[in-house]
Amino acid sequence: MRLDFISIEILSLGMTMAPVTNKHPAAAKRTSGKGVKAIAATGLSPTSRARQPSGEFRPVKTSAPVTAGGGVLLGYKRSQGVDAYLKQVHEATPVQMVEMERHGVAGTFITDLSKRMELPSSRVFAMLRIPPATAARKSAAGAVVDGRAGLAAIGMIKLLGIAQDIVEDSTAADANGFDTVKWLGQWIERPQPALGGRKPADYLDTPTGVEIVAQLLGAMRSGAYL
C-alpha cells in the first residue's frame, strides 16, 4: 500500500534541533534528501499507552568490556554517553553483534536511552516487554537485560542506526544537526497507516517486528512508503 507523501520543513515538527554528537562518517553514496523530508512528514505525537511486558534482567557487571571469542564485547559506558554507544554498535562487526546478542544490554543504557529519546523509561521498558517491577528494581549499574528483552533492545538500536544513516546520507540542509534519536522516540509512538494504524512501538518486542519497522524506515530513504 502506497501512502501520500507530504513534504514539510523539519522545523515545523516543534523539535529543538540540537546537534547530534558522535556522528558516523558520511556515506560514500549521498541521497537527494527525500529521506529526511520523509522523516519530517511523519509528524510527532508520542502517547503513553503501555503494553503488558515480560522479560528479565540478569545481574552481570558491565563496567568493562568483556573479551569474547571474536573480539571485545561492546559495553555501555555512561561517561561516554548514549550517542557514542549507538555509534559503536552501529559500526560493530557481525561477530561482535553475535556476542552482544548472547550477553545482553546494560539496563542503565535502556534507562539513559529513554531519556535521550524523551520517553518515560517505564514506557520504553514496556515496549521491550520488561515488567515494571523488574525494571525499577534492576535498572542500575551491573544489571544486564538479556533474552528476548535484550534482543528487543538491540533491535531498537538497529532502528536508530537505520534512521541515522538516512540523515547522514542526505544532502538536505535540514539534515545538519537533526536529532535522530529524539525523532525516533516520537515516531515509534505515532500510528502508521502502513502498519494498519498501529504504532511501530507495538512491534519492537520481536525480531520479525523490528524487521517490519526497519523496512518502513528504509522506505523513507527514497521518500516512499510501503
C-alpha positions in Angstrom: 0.0 0.0 0.0 1.5 3.3 -1.1 0.7 6.4 1.0 0.6 10.0 0.1 3.9 11.8 0.8 3.7 15.2 2.3 6.9 17.3 2.3 7.2 19.7 5.2 10.0 21.6 6.9 11.7 19.8 9.8 11.4 22.9 11.9 7.6 22.5 11.8 7.9 19.4 13.9 8.4 21.6 17.0 11.7 19.9 17.9 14.9 21.6 19.2 17.5 21.0 16.6 20.3 20.1 18.9 23.4 18.8 17.2 23.9 15.1 17.4 27.2 14.0 18.8 29.5 11.2 17.7 28.1 11.1 14.1 29.1 8.5 11.7 31.4 9.2 8.7 29.3 10.3 5.8 28.3 7.5 3.5 30.0 7.3 0.1 26.7 7.5 -1.8 24.6 10.5 -1.0 20.9 10.7 -1.4 18.7 13.6 -2.6 17.4 14.5 0.9 14.0 12.8 0.4 14.7 10.5 3.3 15.0 13.4 5.8 11.8 15.0 4.4 10.0 11.7 4.6 11.1 11.5 8.3 9.8 15.0 8.8 6.5 14.2 7.1 5.6 11.5 9.6 4.9 14.0 12.4 5.5 13.7 16.1 2.9 12.8 18.7 4.1 10.4 21.5 1.5 8.6 23.5 1.7 6.9 26.9 -0.3 3.7 26.5 1.8 0.8 27.7 1.5 -2.9 26.9 1.8 -5.8 29.3 5.5 -6.7 29.4 7.6 -9.7 30.1 11.4 -10.2 30.4 14.2 -10.4 32.8 17.4 -8.7 34.0 20.5 -10.8 34.7 22.9 -9.2 37.2 26.2 -9.1 35.3 28.9 -6.5 35.7 29.3 -4.4 32.5 31.6 -1.6 33.6 34.4 -3.0 31.5 34.5 -4.7 28.1 34.3 -8.5 28.2 36.7 -10.4 25.9 34.7 -12.7 23.6 35.7 -15.3 21.2 35.5 -12.9 18.2 36.9 -9.8 20.0 35.9 -7.4 22.7 32.2 -7.3 23.7 30.7 -3.9 23.4 29.9 -2.5 26.8 28.0 0.7 27.6 29.8 3.4 29.5 27.7 6.2 30.9 30.6 8.5 30.9 30.8 8.3 27.1 27.0 8.8 26.6 24.3 7.2 24.6 25.3 8.5 21.2 28.8 7.2 21.4 27.5 3.7 22.3 25.0 3.8 19.4 27.8 4.6 17.0 29.9 1.9 18.4 27.2 -0.7 18.0 26.3 0.5 14.5 29.9 0.0 13.4 30.3 -3.4 15.2 31.3 -6.5 13.3 28.9 -9.4 12.8 30.8 -11.4 15.4 30.6 -8.6 17.9 26.9 -8.4 17.3 26.5 -12.1 18.0 28.3 -11.8 21.3 26.2 -8.8 22.2 23.0 -10.7 21.5 24.2 -13.5 23.7 25.3 -11.3 26.5 22.6 -8.7 26.6 22.3 -4.9 27.0 23.0 -2.9 30.1 19.9 -1.8 31.9 21.5 1.6 32.5 21.7 2.0 28.7 18.0 1.5 28.3 17.3 4.0 31.1 19.6 6.6 29.5 18.3 5.9 26.0 14.7 6.6 27.2 15.9 10.0 28.5 17.7 10.7 25.2 14.5 9.8 23.3 12.5 11.9 25.7 10.2 9.0 26.6 9.4 7.7 30.1 11.7 4.9 31.0 8.6 2.9 32.0 7.3 3.2 28.5 10.5 2.0 26.9 10.7 -1.0 29.2 7.1 -1.8 28.3 7.9 -1.7 24.6 10.6 -4.3 25.3 8.3 -6.4 27.4 10.2 -5.9 30.7 8.0 -6.0 33.8 7.8 -2.6 35.5 8.7 -4.0 38.9 11.8 -5.8 37.4 12.8 -2.6 35.6 12.6 -0.5 38.7 14.5 -3.0 40.8 17.2 -3.8 38.3 17.8 -0.6 36.4 21.1 0.0 38.0 24.8 -0.4 37.3 25.7 -4.1 36.8 22.3 -5.3 35.6 22.0 -6.7 32.1 18.9 -7.2 30.1 19.2 -10.5 28.1 16.9 -13.0 26.5 14.0 -11.7 24.4 14.0 -8.3 26.0 17.7 -7.9 25.3 17.2 -8.8 21.6 14.4 -6.2 21.5 16.7 -3.6 22.9 19.3 -4.4 20.3 16.6 -4.2 17.7 15.8 -0.7 18.8 19.5 0.2 18.5 19.5 -1.1 14.9 16.5 1.0 14.0 18.3 4.1 15.4 21.2 3.2 13.1 19.0 3.0 10.1 17.4 6.3 10.8 20.8 7.9 11.4 22.0 6.5 8.1 19.1 8.2 6.3 20.0 11.5 7.8 23.8 11.1 7.2 23.2 10.2 3.6 21.0 13.2 2.9 22.3 16.3 1.2 19.3 18.4 2.5 20.3 21.4 4.6 17.8 20.4 7.2 19.8 17.2 7.9 22.5 19.2 9.6 22.0 18.9 13.3 18.9 16.8 13.1 18.3 15.0 16.3 17.6 11.4 15.0 17.4 9.8 18.4 14.8 12.2 19.7 12.8 12.0 16.5 12.7 8.1 16.5 11.4 8.2 20.1 8.4 10.2 19.0 7.9 8.4 15.6 7.7 4.9 17.1 4.8 6.2 19.2 2.8 7.5 16.3 0.2 5.2 14.5 1.4 4.5 10.9 -1.1 3.8 8.1 1.5 1.4 6.6 1.2 -0.7 9.8 -2.6 -0.8 9.7 -2.8 2.1 12.1 -0.6 0.5 14.7 2.4 2.2 16.2 6.0 1.0 15.4 6.4 0.6 19.2 3.9 -2.3 19.1 6.4 -4.3 17.0 9.6 -3.8 18.8 9.4 -6.9 21.1 10.2 -9.5 18.4 13.0 -9.7 15.7 10.3 -10.0 12.9 8.5 -6.9 14.3 11.8 -5.0 14.3 12.3 -6.1 10.6 8.9 -4.8 9.7 9.6 -1.4 11.2 13.1 -1.4 9.6 11.5 -1.8 6.2 9.2 1.1 6.8 12.2 3.2 7.9 14.1 2.1 4.8 11.3 3.2 2.5 11.8 6.7 3.8 15.3 6.8 2.2 13.7 7.5 -1.2 10.7 9.4 0.2 8.4 6.4 -0.5 6.2 4.4 1.9 5.4 0.7 1.8 
